[in-house]
Amino acid sequence: MDQKFNFKKMNFINLAPFEPKKNYMMDQEKDLTILIKTLEREAHLIQLLHSIKNYEFSGQIIIADDSLIPYGERILSKFANLNITYLDLPYDTGTAEGRNRMLELVQTPYFLLCDDDFVIDRRTRIPLMKKLLNGNELDILGGVFLQHNRKTRIGQYLLRLNKYLNFYNWVLPSFQSFEYHAGFYIEKDKISLLPIEYRDPVTLCDLTHNFFLARTEKVKSFGGWNPILKGGEHQNFFIRAKLAGLNVGTTRKCGVIHDQWTPNSEAYQALRKRGNEYQMLALEEFGVSKLENYGEVLGGKFGI
């Protein structure tokens, strides 16, 4: 999982704007749409769109913005050469409903789900994701997050250093990866998480990261995300997918940078604090109050 950090390989990246080497460009992908839900994080979104632009992606990008004051006009002006459909939603519509609204507009056979605090680089490998998804007869394929490990001392140090460097528009790249995958064991009155050992190149699982490639019609077939959820929607979505019979996998060969250095707004942080309330709602749909073994498999807790 996590790689040892090598100070001899420490290189700084200028983020004004993010500029990957041209030989790492994504192939043109006319048959997929990138979906991005954003809330009170304009700086994060701009960074993500710069990374997409520099890879010369010409497919459709759909953005759903439920900020108090949406920033669509500025985004569309700044990225006029990208094929963006921008949805201004009522304030705090929620992540789940925002994604559903975008999903309704997707007309390509595949979509790539992104959070607004991602950065695409040479390790993202979207064409490879599609090849692995089709070759393994999957409906959803997730990748890894490339980020510093908050649980290690070196990771905490690098996060603090990045926050300082961010004032000068620089950041240290992450040489570590964060995996998030597990299986579900669903009974009449209980849902448990099961650890799954990773195997290259693709590991079958039931739960993976928010960064994933999916078959559009397969996700539409079970209704996508539970629209009432403004937290806990991720776990709920993958339980829904399993009950609907979708095949899910994850791979270490593809990933996305997770921005842990750009400060979040106070408005965003306040909305993020209500997670437990929505975790309970996320599980009520299935008649349970918690995900058993969550702490043992993924760390933390979910539900009661």
C-alpha positions in Angstrom: 0.0 0.0 0.0 2.0 3.0 1.2 5.4 3.5 -0.3 8.4 4.6 1.7 9.1 8.3 1.1 12.5 8.9 -0.5 13.8 12.4 0.2 16.3 12.1 -2.7 13.2 12.0 -5.0 11.6 15.1 -3.5 10.6 17.4 -6.3 8.4 20.5 -6.2 5.5 20.9 -8.5 4.4 24.4 -9.6 0.6 24.6 -9.4 0.1 27.7 -11.5 -1.4 25.9 -13.3 -0.7 22.2 -13.0 1.4 21.1 -16.0 1.9 17.4 -16.7 4.4 16.4 -19.3 2.8 16.2 -22.7 3.8 12.6 -23.3 1.5 11.6 -20.4 -1.6 13.1 -22.0 -4.8 11.2 -21.8 -6.1 9.7 -25.0 -9.2 11.3 -26.5 -12.2 9.7 -24.8 -15.3 10.7 -26.8 -17.3 7.9 -25.2 -17.1 9.0 -21.6 -18.2 12.0 -19.6 -16.5 13.4 -16.5 -18.8 14.2 -13.6 -17.7 16.7 -10.9 -19.8 17.8 -7.9 -18.6 21.0 -6.3 -19.5 22.9 -3.2 -17.8 26.1 -1.9 -14.4 25.0 -3.4 -13.8 27.1 -6.4 -10.0 27.0 -6.1 -10.1 23.2 -6.0 -12.3 23.0 -9.0 -10.1 25.3 -11.0 -7.1 23.1 -10.3 -8.9 20.0 -11.4 -10.1 21.6 -14.6 -6.5 22.9 -15.4 -5.3 19.3 -15.1 -8.1 18.1 -17.5 -7.4 20.9 -19.9 -3.6 20.2 -20.0 -4.3 16.6 -20.9 -6.3 17.9 -23.9 -9.5 16.0 -22.9 -12.2 17.1 -25.4 -15.1 15.0 -24.1 -18.1 16.4 -22.1 -17.6 17.6 -18.6 -20.7 18.1 -16.3 -20.3 20.1 -13.2 -23.0 20.4 -10.5 -22.6 23.4 -8.1 -24.8 23.9 -5.0 -22.7 26.6 -3.4 -24.4 29.5 -1.8 -23.2 31.7 -4.7 -22.4 29.3 -7.6 -19.2 30.2 -9.5 -20.3 28.9 -12.9 -19.9 32.1 -14.8 -16.2 32.5 -13.8 -15.5 28.8 -14.5 -17.1 28.9 -17.9 -15.2 32.1 -18.8 -11.9 30.7 -17.6 -12.3 27.3 -19.4 -14.2 28.4 -22.5 -12.3 25.8 -24.6 -13.5 22.9 -22.5 -16.8 21.2 -23.2 -18.5 22.0 -19.9 -22.2 21.8 -18.9 -22.6 23.7 -15.7 -25.6 23.1 -13.4 -26.3 25.8 -10.8 -28.3 23.9 -8.1 -30.2 25.3 -5.1 -27.9 25.9 -2.1 -26.9 22.6 -0.3 -28.8 20.4 -2.7 -26.4 17.7 -1.6 -23.7 15.4 -3.1 -26.1 12.6 -3.9 -28.8 14.6 -5.6 -26.1 16.7 -7.4 -24.6 13.5 -8.8 -28.1 12.2 -9.9 -28.8 15.5 -11.7 -25.5 15.1 -13.6 -26.1 11.4 -14.3 -29.5 12.3 -16.0 -27.6 14.3 -18.6 -24.9 11.7 -19.4 -25.3 10.4 -23.0 -22.0 8.5 -23.2 -21.7 4.8 -22.4 -19.2 5.5 -19.6 -18.7 8.2 -17.0 -15.8 9.1 -14.7 -16.8 10.3 -11.2 -14.5 12.9 -9.7 -14.6 15.0 -6.5 -13.7 18.6 -7.0 -10.5 18.2 -5.0 -8.9 15.8 -7.4 -6.0 16.4 -9.8 -5.5 14.2 -12.9 -1.9 13.3 -13.8 0.1 10.7 -15.7 -0.8 8.0 -13.2 -4.6 8.4 -13.8 -4.5 6.4 -17.0 -8.2 6.6 -18.0 -7.7 4.6 -21.2 -6.2 1.8 -19.0 -9.2 2.0 -16.6 -11.6 1.4 -19.5 -9.5 -1.5 -20.8 -9.5 -3.1 -17.3 -13.2 -2.5 -16.8 -14.1 -4.1 -20.1 -11.5 -6.9 -19.9 -12.8 -8.0 -16.5 -16.5 -7.5 -17.3 -16.9 -4.9 -14.6 -19.6 -2.2 -14.3 -17.6 0.0 -11.9 -13.8 0.2 -11.5 -12.1 2.4 -8.9 -8.5 3.5 -8.6 -6.3 4.7 -5.7 -5.9 8.1 -4.1 -2.4 9.5 -4.4 -1.9 11.4 -1.2 0.2 11.7 1.9 -0.7 9.2 4.7 -2.1 11.3 7.6 -1.5 8.4 10.0 2.3 8.5 9.7 4.7 11.1 11.1 6.3 11.7 7.7 2.9 12.1 6.2 1.8 14.6 8.8 5.1 16.5 8.3 4.6 16.6 4.5 1.0 17.9 4.9 2.2 20.8 7.1 5.0 21.5 4.6 2.6 21.5 1.7 0.3 24.0 3.5 3.3 26.3 3.9 4.4 25.8 0.2 0.9 26.5 -1.0 1.3 30.1 -0.1 3.9 30.2 -2.9 1.8 28.1 -5.3 4.0 25.1 -4.9 3.3 21.6 -3.6 5.2 18.3 -2.9 3.8 15.5 -5.0 2.6 12.4 -3.2 4.6 9.1 -3.6 2.1 7.3 -1.4 -1.2 5.7 -2.3 -4.3 5.3 -0.2 -6.5 2.3 -1.0 -10.1 1.9 0.0 -11.9 -1.3 -0.8 -13.9 -4.0 0.9 -16.7 -6.5 0.4 -20.2 -6.5 1.8 -21.9 -9.4 3.4 -25.7 -8.6 3.4 -28.1 -10.4 5.7 -31.7 -9.7 6.5 -31.0 -7.4 9.5 -27.2 -6.9 9.2 -24.6 -5.7 6.7 -21.0 -6.5 7.4 -17.8 -5.3 5.8 -15.3 -8.0 4.7 -11.5 -7.4 4.1 -10.4 -8.3 0.6 -6.7 -9.0 -0.2 -5.6 -7.0 -3.2 -4.4 -8.8 -6.3 -3.0 -7.3 -9.5 -4.2 -6.0 -11.9 -7.8 -5.8 -10.7 -9.4 -6.9 -7.4 -13.1 -7.7 -7.2 -14.8 -5.9 -4.4 -18.1 -4.3 -3.4 -16.8 -0.9 -2.2 -14.1 1.3 -3.7 -13.1 5.0 -3.9 -15.1 8.0 -5.1 -12.8 8.1 -8.1 -14.2 5.5 -10.5 -15.2 4.7 -14.1 -18.7 3.3 -14.6 -21.1 2.0 -17.2 -23.7 4.7 -17.4 -26.8 2.6 -18.0 -25.8 0.2 -15.3 -25.8 3.0 -12.7 -28.9 4.6 -14.1 -30.7 1.2 -13.9 -30.8 1.3 -10.0 -31.3 5.0 -9.6 -27.8 6.1 -8.8 -27.5 7.8 -5.4 -30.1 8.1 -2.7 -31.2 11.8 -3.2 -31.9 12.6 0.4 -28.3 12.0 1.5 -25.8 14.8 2.2 -23.3 12.5 3.8 -22.9 8.7 3.9 -23.9 8.6 0.3 -20.8 6.8 -0.8 -21.3 3.6 1.3 -25.0 3.7 0.5 -24.3 3.9 -3.2 -22.2 0.8 -3.2 -24.6 -1.2 -1.2 -27.3 -0.2 -3.7 -24.9 -1.3 -6.5 -24.3 -4.7 -4.9 -28.0 -5.3 -4.4 -28.6 -4.4 -8.1 -26.0 -7.0 -9.1 -23.3 -4.7 -10.5 -19.8 -6.0 -10.7 -17.3 -3.8 -8.9 -13.5 -3.8 -8.9 -10.5 -1.7 -7.9 -7.0 -1.3 -9.3 -3.6 0.1 -8.1 -2.6 0.8 -11.7 -4.7 3.9 -12.0 -5.2 6.8 -9.5 -5.8 10.4 -9.0 -4.1 13.0 -6.8 -6.2 13.9 -3.8 -5.6 17.6 -2.9 -5.0 17.8 0.8 -3.2 21.2 0.7 -5.7 23.7 -0.6 -7.6 25.1 2.4 -11.4 24.4 2.6 -13.7 27.3 3.2 -15.4 27.7 6.6 -18.8 27.2 4.9 -17.6 23.9 3.5 -16.2 22.7 6.8 -19.4 23.5 8.6 -21.5 21.4 6.2 -19.1 18.5 6.5 -19.6 18.2 10.3 -23.1 16.7 10.0 -21.9 13.4 8.6 -23.2 11.1 11.4 -26.8 12.2 11.0 -26.7 11.2 7.3 -24.9 8.0 8.0 -27.9 6.8 9.9 -30.2 7.8 7.1 -27.9 6.0 4.6 -28.4 2.8 6.5 -32.1 3.1 7.2 -32.8 2.4 3.6 -31.5 -1.2 4.2 -33.1 -1.6 7.7 -29.8 -1.6 9.6 -28.2 0.9 12.1 -24.5 0.3 11.4 -22.0 -1.4 9.1 -20.5 -4.2 11.1 -16.7 -4.6 11.1 -16.3 -1.1 9.6 -13.5 -0.1 12.0 -11.6 -3.4 11.6 -11.7 -3.3 7.8 -11.5 0.5 6.9 -11.0 2.3 10.2 -13.4 4.6 12.0 -17.1 3.9 12.3 -20.2 4.2 10.2 -23.7 4.5 11.8 -24.3 4.0 15.6 
